[in-house]
């Protein structure tokens, strides 16, 4: 089994649309993981029949009991996260869950309570099993939730003897991205040919290098920035990275999304050919797998 | 007055709005802070001269083994499993440490001090009248909120501060948006845009921040985002149609307001409407 994470650094480059398209091209249906637990969108294209729902609880939150509090102010003094208000009540959004205040309170007036920060799901879709999640609004620990869905996806893919586990990564380079890249065989970076896109590509590639993940690049909407596309190609050449394809800008991406299908199911023209070619270049390249 | 520019979905045009808004207003008391420390981009468009640079870190424990009795109290109070105490050794897993300071406080032998583990760089400078600041998270680093907080601390009272937030709705976004007077939510009229706008709108409601919506590439997709805004009572302050010329300028890092008097007017007007809706307007 091969595990592939599709990432981008910059948001909105077309990760999810392309991943859904790649999935639709496979005869042996893959297992899909939506690793963007903050703003999970893959199911909007693949659809999802939810088979299993699980609570995600990875952190604790401080709750003060005003009846026991003697207003000594120690919690306010010690908290480094600005979670204690002037009246010694606790702000659950700012609370980091470190328990410092609870251990230190001389009156034992602070309790650490488990916090359900989200849910994760196993679903059936037209394009294979999907493991996805919904992190609660303004919640933390997205990296841990990504790890849960990634591990569940791996377990399903191994159990069902799948050829591919495809992980849709979150934007950025922080903790959820690191979790989405952990232990995968290869990363496919969807780059946007803009000054931002090039800058973010370099940063996300350095994260791949840092963790020893082999990365290849696919440019999306390459014709909206011909000059920047050339720069990305030159950059990849210099870095010894495989460029698997260049996908043109096409309104069909959005039209397909509105219909709730991968763009490869929506159109049969040149656009589909480019996507098929990019995927084939990726999986057949000797330097990648 | 702090105005945050946010969006659940990435790539909807937050940075474009933040930079063009700042340039269109271009007044002496305006600051632009890029709080997307994972992928900071505003400087590529604003092209500021940086004159200040500082390493930002979080405090992590250092154990003095001469003093340590291996009692294990530090490990017991650590909520993040960042300290393991063995028979004659203490292991500190710095990447897991959130810097709360609990271990040092509770060590009965006072054997724990703290040193700063660098997580990124804070930089500031100016572009014309605009003061600019951003943070750059070190690649491989997971902990972004302390760096975002450091960028936000550059905001000064009595000034208009535009804050470019990271995408999403979890801790880094909350760090960037919390405490702002108004939030501009940038979206696109697609199913992804709608889904993530809904999440972002729930987030700013939870943080009790008034918001308006900007619909980017407004002629591509469907009409459900506008319907949603009507239902939720979210004002649509600006619609920006897809335009190849805009996309080309953006690709090259050129802010549209510097190339077009028409867009200059549009962003000036957007600022007026935003400031008018802002709960902190009296502080202007």
Contacts between the chains, C-beta under 8 A, distances in Angstrom:
chain1	res1	chain2	res2	distance
A	8	B	10	7.9
A	9	B	39	5.5
A	10	B	10	6.6
A	10	B	11	6.2
A	10	B	39	5.7
A	10	B	41	7.6
A	11	B	9	6.6
A	11	B	10	1.0
A	11	B	11	4.3
A	11	B	12	7.7
A	11	B	39	8.0
A	11	B	167	4.3
A	12	B	9	6.2
A	12	B	10	4.5
A	12	B	11	1.3
A	12	B	12	6.0
A	12	B	167	7.8
A	13	B	10	8.0
A	13	B	11	6.0
A	16	B	192	7.0
A	37	B	170	8.0
A	38	B	8	7.5
A	38	B	167	7.7
A	38	B	168	3.7
A	38	B	169	5.4
A	38	B	170	4.9
A	38	B	173	7.9
A	38	B	199	7.6
A	39	B	8	4.6
A	39	B	9	5.8
A	39	B	10	7.9
A	39	B	167	7.1
A	39	B	168	5.8
A	39	B	169	6.6
A	39	B	195	7.3
A	39	B	196	4.4
A	39	B	199	5.9
A	41	B	9	7.5
A	41	B	191	7.8
A	41	B	192	4.6
A	41	B	195	6.0
A	41	B	196	7.1
A	44	B	191	4.8
A	44	B	192	6.3
A	44	B	195	6.0
A	60	B	79	6.9
A	78	B	101	7.2
A	78	B	105	6.8
A	80	B	99	6.6
A	80	B	100	5.8
A	80	B	101	5.9
A	81	B	100	7.5
A	93	B	174	6.1
A	93	B	178	7.0
A	93	B	206	7.6
A	93	B	207	7.3
A	94	B	178	7.8
A	96	B	98	5.6
A	96	B	100	6.5
A	97	B	79	5.9
A	98	B	79	4.9
A	98	B	80	7.3
A	98	B	98	6.0
A	98	B	100	3.6
A	98	B	102	5.9
A	99	B	77	6.8
A	99	B	79	4.6
A	99	B	102	7.0
A	100	B	77	7.4
A	100	B	100	5.0
A	100	B	101	6.8
A	100	B	102	4.0
A	100	B	105	7.1
A	103	B	77	5.2
A	103	B	102	6.6
A	103	B	106	6.5
A	104	B	102	7.9
A	104	B	105	6.9
A	104	B	106	7.8
A	112	B	79	7.9
A	135	B	169	7.5
A	135	B	170	5.7
A	137	B	169	5.5
A	137	B	199	6.5
A	137	B	202	4.8
A	137	B	203	4.8
A	137	B	206	5.6
A	138	B	169	6.6
A	138	B	170	7.0
A	138	B	171	7.8
A	138	B	173	7.9
A	138	B	174	4.8
A	138	B	203	5.3
A	138	B	206	5.4
A	138	B	207	6.9
A	139	B	170	5.7
A	139	B	171	7.3
A	140	B	170	6.5
A	140	B	171	4.5
A	142	B	168	7.9
A	142	B	170	4.8
A	142	B	171	7.3
A	143	B	142	6.3
A	170	B	168	7.3
A	171	B	10	4.0
A	171	B	11	7.7
A	171	B	38	7.9
A	171	B	39	7.2
A	171	B	167	5.3
A	171	B	168	7.5
A	172	B	36	7.9
A	172	B	38	3.7
A	172	B	39	5.9
A	172	B	166	6.4
A	172	B	167	7.3
A	172	B	168	7.8
A	172	B	172	7.7
A	173	B	38	4.7
A	173	B	39	6.6
A	173	B	137	6.6
A	173	B	139	5.9
A	174	B	38	4.8
A	174	B	137	6.5
A	174	B	141	7.3
A	174	B	142	5.8
A	174	B	143	7.7
A	174	B	144	4.7
A	174	B	172	6.7
A	175	B	142	3.6
A	175	B	143	7.0
A	175	B	144	7.5
A	177	B	38	7.7
A	178	B	140	7.3
A	178	B	142	5.4
A	192	B	11	7.3
A	193	B	251	6.1
A	194	B	250	5.9
A	194	B	251	4.3
A	194	B	252	7.9
A	194	B	253	7.5
A	195	B	41	7.7
A	195	B	44	4.6
A	195	B	45	7.5
A	195	B	251	7.0
A	195	B	252	6.6
A	195	B	253	3.6
A	196	B	15	6.6
A	196	B	39	7.7
A	196	B	41	4.1
A	196	B	44	6.0
A	196	B	253	7.7
A	199	B	39	7.4
A	199	B	41	6.1
A	199	B	44	6.0
A	200	B	39	4.4
A	200	B	41	7.0
A	203	B	38	7.7
A	203	B	39	6.2
A	203	B	139	5.8
A	204	B	39	7.9
A	206	B	139	4.1
A	206	B	140	7.7
A	207	B	139	4.8
A	207	B	140	5.9
A	210	B	139	5.7
A	210	B	140	3.8
A	211	B	140	7.1
A	224	B	244	7.2
A	224	B	247	4.6
A	224	B	248	7.0
A	224	B	251	5.9
A	225	B	247	7.6
A	225	B	248	7.1
A	225	B	251	3.1
A	225	B	252	7.4
A	227	B	251	7.4
A	227	B	252	7.0
A	228	B	251	5.2
A	228	B	252	7.4
A	251	B	220	6.1
A	254	B	190	5.3
A	254	B	220	5.0
A	254	B	221	5.1
A	257	B	190	5.4
A	257	B	191	5.3
A	257	B	192	6.5
A	257	B	221	7.7
A	258	B	190	6.8
A	258	B	191	6.3
A	258	B	221	6.2
A	258	B	222	5.1
A	260	B	191	7.0
